[in-house]
């Protein structure tokens, strides 16, 4: 059985002498004086499958590769660290490297004739002008090092950042079709999350209009699989048509969360149904009970999706990724725990707790890996993204169960995350651990904005619970490291703006005590989710048996109010508490009005 993952359809790509990424492959390249062809593929990627079935199955391509190149194949989802450093525009990536891992150039999908021409040209250049190629590779690597050094905490972090991010996000809005950015049009759950946040905290109608147009467009568009459920990865056209038939776990989790929150904020039951349908797809298609985890994706298969719904039922659907990924599954824990209470479905919490148990048991055993399956963890290391999301899941579990064991584990995970990945000099977290012997660009530790915002939000929450000021300082240093570079992310800086808003405002903690299936509890949950406070932490506690009255407990800093049992009382309590916090001398002025 090959350790490499090829197209599920007939192909001969395995006849290329593929090697896994590692010292042995590059040692061979150096010994034989050959350049490296690096193929970065993905199990869900349609054009990766086409390249396996055509280009890499072509005998002439195979002969050229096997004779003149050292060929290395990497799976994008298994090794995101390699993909982030060597991807040259998409999947599949066909990259040319030196024998020491320096990047020279490359392309994405290449049909046989194009790759044959490129292989011949590159092999000739490597033979006759190798010093020039090595100089080019060294220059690229030095440029990457310089770029990585720019993310340092040398500027003050101000709340005005939220408005600056908002302007960027609004500027990318598609007023005709909804959504953000141009073609190819991605659903972009993280951007929708920021718009949800902005509408909740500002009440501005134009944010509501953006949400409605975007969510309605997606619900009615071809980006939604109306037959099998779930959302596709993107569409070729801005009007949500011509979808690329890949379904990603993380995309669907994010969209389920945002449809559910928008349903509450906008009082639109159809969005609630869309959230439920999306979660049902995830549970029925991607959840693997034997692995206690969700598969990472369901692949593209154009023939299947061209069938009518009734004929589709007779055919085998596209294959699932056999692997589960730690970061995606920790996100699943976070989303399902929240949805369990907002949808009144306690079974979702049961699943979430099982998945978190699997993840944290690996972390406690010292076998925490980015990739796992029912057979156990792989030898792929856990990256910063995995630890950041595990911390987030543990904090969410503590908030939804009140179990102190989750908080204890969160403190331990936060310490590991800081020890292994935090930049003590420049602030922020690196994406990989230090690798002095790393090959090529893996010698460069980089800071990914999206993962840093995840960690910062979790640390802000951890600070509120533990009162340990270190967590808040680390969160601020983390977000400060991106003050000068967040604009480069365009609309994807939305989560950064949200994290800054959390950091710069005191946390309002609302604990709902009830049973998720009860109507009164649902009403209080919805009322809590509509509160306009920027830093809002909603917790839940299961009511005692026989207790049929749902209650909400509100705390701000060290001040906690008596419980309330109606949405209007909850809104009044929070408004009064925050107003008093803003003006602590208010009562004195009322006593001495003449002053």
N, C-alpha and C positions, 0 to 999 in steps of 0.2 A: 504494500500500500504506500503510495507516494505521500510525502509530507507536505506537498504543494497542493494548492487548490486551483483546479482548472475549471473551464466551462462545464456545466452539467450535460451539455449536448455533445455529440460525437466530435472528437478532435484528436490530434496527434501531438499536441503541445508538449507532452511529457518526453518526446524524443529529443528535445533540446536538453543539453546536459546542465540542468539547473542546479545551483548550489544555494544553500541558505546563507543569509547575511551573517558574517562572522569572520574572525581572524583567519580561519583556514582558507576561506575563499579568496581573500585578498593576498594571503601568502602565496597561493597558487598563481594568482595573476602576476605578482612580482617575479616569482621564479621563472615563469614562462614568458615574461615580457609582453603580456597581452593586456589590452584595455578591458574594462568591465562594462558589460551591458546590464543595467539594472532595470528590471521590470517591476513596477509597482501596480498591483492588481487589487481587485476587491470582489468578494464573492457575490455581491449584489449588482455589480456593474455590467450593464448590457454590452457596452463596447469592449470591455475586457474579454467577455465571452466571445465576441466576434473576432477579436484578434487571436484568441486561442484557436478558434475553429478555422481561421483562414491563414493569417500571417505566420503564426508559430507552427502551424501544421504544414506549411509549404516546405518541401524537401530542400529547395535551394537555400531558403532562409536557415533551416536547421543546419545544413552543411557549413554555411558561412559562420554562423554563431559558434558551432562546435569546434571549428578549426582555428578561428582567429580571435575569439573572445572568451573571457571568463564570464559566464552568465549567472546572474544572481536574481532570484525572485523573492519579492517581499509582499506580504499581504497588508494592505493599508490598515485594516481594522486591528490586526495583531500588533503591528508596529507603527503606531501613529507618530512616534518620535522620528523614525526614518522618513516616513511620508512627508512630514512637515518640513524636512530639510532638503529633500531631493525631488519633490513633486514639481513638475515643470508645466503645470497648466491644467491638470485634471487626470482623470483615470480612463484608460490605463496610462501610466507614465512610462516612457521609454527613454531612459537617461543613459548618457555615456560618461563614464568615470575613469579616472586614472587608477592605476594599481594600488594607490594609497587612499582611495576614497574621495579624491577631489572631483568636484562636479565640473564637467566641461560644457555640456549642453544636452539637448534632448527634445522630445516632442511627446504628443499624446498618442492617439490611435494612428497607426500607420498600416496601410494595406501592403501586401507582399512586395510589390514592385518598388514602392517608395522606400521601404526598409532595406531592401536589397541594395538599392543605390546608395543609401546613407551608410550602410555597413561597409561597403567597398571603399567609399570616400574616407570614412573615419579610420578604417584599418590602415589605409595608405598614409594618412596624416600621422597616425600614431607611430608608424614605422619610420617615417622620414623626417618628421618635425616634432618629435616628442617634447623637447624642451619648451617650445612655444605653447603647447597644450598644457604642460605642467604649470607654466607661468600664468596662463589664463585661469586655471583651476585655483591656484594660490591666491590670485587677485580676488576671485569670487568669494573664497573662504575668508579672506581678510575683510572684505566689504561686509560680509555677514557678521563677523565679530564686531565690527564697528557699530553696525545697526543694533546688535543685541545690547551694547553698552549704553544705549540711549535711554533705556527704561530704568531710571534711577530717581529716588525720592529727593529732588532738589528744588521743588517748588511747593508753595502752600496750597493745600487742598481747600477749596471754597465751595459753599453750597451753590454758588452761581454756575458751577459745572453742570448742574442738572438742567438748567435752562439752555446752556450751550449744546448739550447732547440732544435736548428736545428739538432744537432748531435743525440739527443735522438729520434727525429721524424724520421730522415733518417734511424737510426738503426732499427726502427720498420717496415720499408718498406718491402713489399712482392714483391721481384723482379720477381717472377714467374707469379703471378696473379694480381699484382697491389693491392692497398689498404694497410692498415696498421694493424699490429698485426696478430695473427693466428686465427684459428677457435675457437669459432664461429666468422665469419667475419662480422664486422659492417661497414656500409658506412663511418661513422666518418666525417661528414661535417666540424667540427671544425679543424680537422687535415688537410683536403684538403684546408681549408681557409688559414692556415699558409703556405702551399706549394705555393698556389697562390701568397701570399704576398712575399714570398722569391724569386719566379721567377720574379715577377714584379720589385722588388728592386735590385736584383743582376744580372738578366739576365743569370744566370747559366743554361746551357742546361740540366743538370741532373735533375733540378727541373721540367723543361718542360717534360722530359721523364717520370718522376714519375706521373705527372698530366695526361699525355696522356694514359699511361698504366692503371692507376686507373680508369679514367672516361670511357675509352673504355671497360674495363672489366666489370664495373658496367652496362653500357648501353647494352652490349651484354649478360649479365648474368641473372640468375633467380632472382636476388635481385630486378630487375625491373619488375613491372607488365605490361607486354606488351599489355594486353587487356583493363584493366580498368584505367591504368595510376597510377603513383606514385611508390615510392620505399618501399619495405618491410624493416622491422626493422633490420634483419640480416639473414645470411645464416649459415647453419651448417658446410659447407665445405669452405676451403680457396679460391676455384676457383669460388665463387659466385653461388654455386648450393645448393639445399636443403634449400630453404628459410623458415623462420618462418613468416607466413602470417599475420603479424601485420603491420599497417601503422601508423606512428606517425606524427603529425603535425610538430613538431619541426625538425625532421629529414628531411622531404620533403621541408620545407622552407629553411633550410641550404643548401641542395643539389641543389635546384633551384638557389640559389644565387651563389654557387660555379661553377655550370655548366655555368651560364651566364658570370661570370667574366673570366673563363677559355676560353670561346668562344671569348671574346675580346682580351685577352692576347695572345692566340695561333692562332687567326684568323681561328677558326674552326666553321663554321656555324651549323654543326650537334649538337654541344653542346648548341648553342642558341635554337635550336628546342627542345632539351631535357629539357631545362629550361622552355620553353613555355608550353610543355606538362605537366610538373610537376605542374606548376602554374595553368594550366587548371584543373588538377585533384583536386587541393585544392579548387579552386573556385566552381567547379561543385559538389563536394562530401562533403567537410568539412565545407564550408561556410554556416552559418545560418543567413539569413538576418533579421529574427525576433529578434535574440539575438545581432545582430551587432557584430558577432564574429565567429571564426572558432572552430569547435569541436576539441577535443584533439586528437582523434585517430579513426581509423576504425579497428575493431577487427579481429582476426584470425578465419577462418572457413575452415578447410581442405577440406571438401566435395565440397564446392563451388569452391575452387581454383584447384581442381582435374578435373573439367569439361573443355571441350574444349571451346574455345572462343564463338562459335556459341550457344552452350548450356548454357553457362553462362548468355547470354542475356535473357534467359527465366527464370532464377532463381533470387531470392532475394539476393542481395549482403550482406556481413556481416554487422552487426549493427554498427552504429556510437556511439561514446561516446556522451551521451546527454548533457554533460557539456562543457563549455568553460573555459580556464584557462588564467589568466591575463598575466603571463610571456610569454606564447606561443603566445598570441595574440599581445602583444607589439612587439615581434619578427616579427610577420606577418606584422605589420605596417612598421617596418624598412625595411624588404625585399621588400614589394610591392611598397613602395615609391621609392626605388632605381630602381626596375625593370621597373616601369612605364616609366622612362626616357630612360633607356638602351634598352627597348623593343619597345619604342614608342607607349605605350598603356596607355592613360590617364585614362581609366576606373579603372586601378589598383590603381591609386592615389585616386580616388573617394572612392573606397572601404576602402583603408587604413585610410583615414581621418574619415570615418564613424566609423571604429573600434576604432580608437584613441579617438574619441569623446565619445564613450561609456565608455572606460576605465577611461578617465580623469574626466568624469562627476561623476563617482563613487568616485574617489579620492577627488574631491572637495566637495562632499556631505558627506564625512566621512564614506562611505560604501564600500570603496575599499576592495575587497575580492579576494582571490586566485581563487575562483570558482564562475562562474556566468552562467546564462542561460537567455532565453527570459523571464523567470519569475522574474528575478532580481538577485542581489548578494546573495550568501549564507552566513552562519555565520562563515565559515572558514576564519581565518584572512589572510590578505595579508602578505606575507613573504618578506624577503629582496630581493629575486630574482624578485618578482613582481615589487617592487619599482625601482630596478636597470634597468629592461627592460623598465619600463614606462619612466624613465629618458632618456634612449637611444632613444625610439620612439619619444619623444618630441623634442629631439635635431635633429633627422632625419627630422621631420616635419618642424622644423624651417629652416633647410638647403634646403628643397625641395619646400617650399612655401614662405619663407621670412616673414612670419607672426610673428610679435613681440609677439603676445599672446602666442605662443608656447614657446618662450624663457622665458617669465615671468612665465609660468607654470613650466618650467624646473628648474628655480631657486627655486621655492617653493618646488618642489618635492625633489630636492637635499638637501634642508634643513631638510625636514622630514626624508629622508634616513640617513643623518648624525646623527640627534638627536636620532633616534630610534635604529640604528644598528651599528654605528661606534665605534670601540674600541679606546677610547681617549688615553689609556696608551700604547697599543701594536700595534696600527695600524691595518687596515683591518676592514672588516664588518662582523658581526655575521649573521648567517642565520635566527635567530628568535629574537624577542624582549625578554627582560629580563623577566623571569617567576620565581619569588621566590617560588611560590607554584606549580611549574611544577612537573609533575609526572615522577619519574624515570629519565631516560636519558634526558628528556626535560629540566632538570635543567642545562644541559650543553649546553652553546652556542658555536657553532662551526663556523669556517670560511671555506666556500666552494670556492675553487680556481676559478672555472669557473664563478661563479656569481661575484666574486670580480674583475675579469678581465673585465667583462661587465661594472661594475660601474666605474672602473678606466678609461676605454676608453671614456665613456660618460663625465666624469669629466675633462679629458684633453681637450675635445672639448668645454666644457662649459667654461673652463678657457680662451681658445683662443677668445671666443666671448665676454666674460664679462670683461676680464682683471683682474678678481679677483684671486689673487695669492693663496688664501685659497684652491681653487679647485685643483690646481696643487699639492700643498703640501699634500692634503688628498690622491690624486691619487698616489703620490710617496710613502707615508706611507703605503698605501694599498698594492702596489706591493712589497714593501720591506718586508712586513710581511711574504712573501712566498719564500724568497731567500734560506732558508735552507730546504724547504719542497717541492718545485715544482717538484723535480725529482720523488717523489713518484707517481705522476700522469702519468708517462711515456709519451707516445705520446700525451696524452690529455693536456699536458702543452703547446701545440702549441699556443693557444690563449694568454697564459701568455707571451710567447716570443714576440708575435705581440704587446701586450699592452706595454711592456717595450720599444720596438722599437718606438712606438708612443710617449711615454713620453720623451724619450731621444733625440728627434729631433724636430726642429722647424716645425710648421705646414705650409705647402704650401696650400693656399686656392685658388681653381679654381671655379669660378662661371660661369656656362653656361647659357647664355640668349638666349632663342629660344622657339620653340614649339616641344614637344617630337616626333611628327610624321614626322617632316621635316628631309630630308636626311642630310642637312648640320648640323643640331643639333645632329643627330646620329653620324656623323663623329667626331664632336668635343667631344661628350661624350666618344666615344671610345678612342680618343687620350688622353683625360684627364685620363681615367682609366688605361692607359698604362704608365703613368709617373712614374719614378722610385723612387720618394721621399718616404721615410719610413712613414712620417706623412703627409698624403694627405687627404684633405677634399674637396670633390666635392659637390658644391651646384648648385641649379638650380633656374632660374627665368623665368617665363612665359613672352615671348615677347609681346609687344603691338600688337593689331590687325593691320594687314597690314604690319607689320615688318617681312620681309621674310629672313633677313640675321641673321644667328646665330652668336653669339660672345662669346668669353671667356675672363673673367677678372681674372687676377692673382695677388694675394697678398701674401707677406711673412712678417710676423710681421706687422710693420706699413707702409711698402713700397708696393704700388700698381702700376701696369703698365697699360698703355693704352690698350684698348681691342684689341684682335686679332680675325680673322675670318677664320683661316685655321689651320688644325692639325699641319703642319710644323711650323707655326709661334708660335703656343702654346708651342710646345716642345722647340723651341729656346728661347722663353721668360722665361720659367721656368728654363731652364739650365742656362741662363745668370743671372737670379735673384739669384739663389742659389749659383752660383759661386761667385757673388759679395758679398753675405752674408758671405761666407767662407773666403774671402780675402777683407776686407773693404778698404785696402790701395792700391788695385790694380791700381786704376786710378792715384794715386800719383806716383807709381813706373813707370807708363807709361809716365807721364809728366817729371819725372827726372830719365831717364834710367841709368844715370851714377851712381846713388846711389845704 
